[in-house]
């Protein structure tokens, strides 16, 4: 599938599952993605993500996840939700870039602000005392 | 401090602390639909991390018993000590002995929760 097709498909998806263990990173990314028009569901572990995927009635089309939890989830997604797109991001910087890419393809079709600013703010928050 | 771009709404910012993911999802979704900006935390430590970096939290809605411990009580004590201006509502099947603005007993209706939040925030 080419990039245009992927973006077109994602644009139709308004519900996104964000899987991130670190609360400061998760909250920042979630607010960013909501400001792009996504409906964002938040999970702090692979177990929570699986609970949402299995037990909620949400039509989740995209999962944005930190790498470690994402790998745990990827096998289940391939077997049970092959149409769900899994986007993995190993660091807050990569997560911010991935979120910006999703915003470009998302319901509003634009980024609210530079992803570097988002990553910078996440780093600052983490340095300030986020666990 | 939070960048202005991230603080998406003019409505009060709520911090919801709940370890049961489906309850958290349901409550937070409902409150966002009602116009609040809602931050989610799954335990007391995550909630304190959020409070440490955000100066815009008006109200904390917290469960008391999380992951088998009375984490909510510890959280309330820390909020009272370090963030006395923040309003606290407990949502639990347990009785709270700490001073809070309001309590709601599980199970509860979301409409009842909304009414209590609005009352506590004078909305």
Interface residues (C-beta under 8 A of the other chain):
Chain A: X23 X24 X26 X27 X28 X30 X31 X32 X34 X35 X41 X42 X43 X44 X48 X51 X52 X55 X56 X112 X113 X117 X118 X121 X125 X128 X129 X130 X131
Chain B: X2 X3 X5 X6 X7 X8 X21 X22 X24 X25 X28 X32 X37 X39 X40 X41 X42 X45 X46 X48 X49 X50 X52 X53
